[in-house]
Amino acid sequence: MKHLTRLALFLALLVAAATPAAAQQGGPRQAFTVTATNRTAAQAPQGQRRDDRARPGDLVRYRLVFTNVTPGAVRGVTLANPLAPGMRFVGGSARADRTDARLEYSADGGRTFSAQPMEEVVVDGQRVRRPVAPERYTHVRWTVDGNVAPGATVVAEFDARVGAGTPAPATSGR
């Protein structure tokens, strides 16, 4: 089977979800899921935290999972996640389970991505390009360069910290 484009992948996922075979197996598998787990609450001593709700300073782990539910290999798989307002990316925390997953970040609301976002600032009257601090990233994105085989998964994750005075995002899992 030829490699599917992103649009074809989307359509294939819709078709796969509607097939009788999927219904006979207890429903379709999810092609893409994102979970957020409050790592701070999960690691707190029993009785210290009453719930998983994220509070300022808490560490939240985001986990993105893509599963190829189509009968053929897919190419051009991209996993992207914007950071919720007030969440601060933790530098060095992003990882994927595939070596061919290219990691990029955005610091401009998702308009541009690069391995190291840069900004122009004026220092002592001179325009200077410098790296953007990871805490200012707005999006994290992985692009898989190779094929994802039928039934295979791609798992990527990163950590973010809840900023002070920030409404906490909902978290799931443990």
C-alpha positions, 0 to 999 in steps of 0.5 A, a space after each residue: 500500500 502506498 504511503 498515506 498523506 496526512 489528509 488520507 490518514 485522517 480519512 483512513 482513520 475515520 473509515 477504520 473507526 466505522 468498520 464492522 471489524 472494529 465494532 466486533 473488537 469492542 470498538 475502534 482503537 484511539 488513533 491519538 491520545 494525550 494525557 496529562 498527569 500531575 507528577 507532583 501529586 502522584 509523588 506526594 506522601 499519602 495523605 499530603 494531597 487530596 486530589 490530582 488537581 495541579 497547583 502553582 509549582 506542580 510538575 505535569 507530564 504530558 504524554 502523546 500516543 499515536 497508534 496506526 490503526 490503518 492496514 498500511 504504513 503511514 508517513 509524515 506523522 506529527 505529534 504536536 501539543 500547545 502548552 496551556 496558558 500559564 504552563 512552562 515547558 521544562 527544558 530537557 524533558 521532551 523525549 520520544 520512543 523513536 529515534 526518527 522523531 524530530 523534536 521542535 519547539 515554537 515560542 510564537 504561538 505555533 507559527 514557526 517551529 525549530 529545534 532551538 527557537 531564537 529571538 532578536 533583542 537589543 542589547 547595548 544598542 545592538 540587535 542580537 539573536 539569542 535562544 528563547 528560554 525553554 520556559 517561554 515555549 508555547 508548543 512542542 512538536 515531534 515529526 516522525 521521519 520514517 514509516 509507522 507500521 500498522 498497529 505500531 505506536 509512537 509515544 512522546 512526552 514532556 514536562 511542564 510546570 504550573 506557573 504562579 497564579 495560573 489556573 490549573 489545567 485538568 490532569 488525568 491518570 496517576 
